[in-house]
Amino acid sequence: MATKVHRTTGNVFKDLGFPPHEAENLRARADLMIHLTRIIKSRRLTQAAAAKALGVTQPRISDLMRGKIDRFSIDSLIEMLGQAGLRVSFVLKPRRKVA
């Protein structure tokens, strides 16, 4: 049985069939969540310590660490990154067209 290979769009959420606007939102949230989890791990914070540092509850950190993307808005993730001492900036560019 041959394996079918599909060219990626560069956004896994779009590849999974989400509408373009929703796929971009999910991609942005996923990127922000990845940065937050890396910060927590690099600082070797417990979930309780991370919660205190980021101004949220421990169950919220648990959701973050388990990748519960549906429980986070872009706004809440940016707020947590700010609490972690980071300044968030954006790079805007036209969507890439895939043939």
Stockholm file with secondary structure:
# STOCKHOLM 1.0

chainA/1-99         MATKVHRTTGNVFKDLGFPPHEAENLRARADLMIHLTRIIKSRRLTQAAAAKALGVTQPRISDLMRGKIDRFSIDSLIEMLGQAGLRVSFVLKPRRKVA
#=GR chainA/1-99 SS CCCCCCCCCSCHHHHTTCCHHHHHHHHHHHHHHHHHHHHHHHTTCCHHHHHHHHTSCHHHHHHHHTTCGGGCCHHHHHHHHHHTTCCCCCCCCCCCCCC
#=GC SS_cons        CCCCCCCCCSCHHHHTTCCHHHHHHHHHHHHHHHHHHHHHHHTTCCHHHHHHHHTSCHHHHHHHHTTCGGGCCHHHHHHHHHHTTCCCCCCCCCCCCCC
//
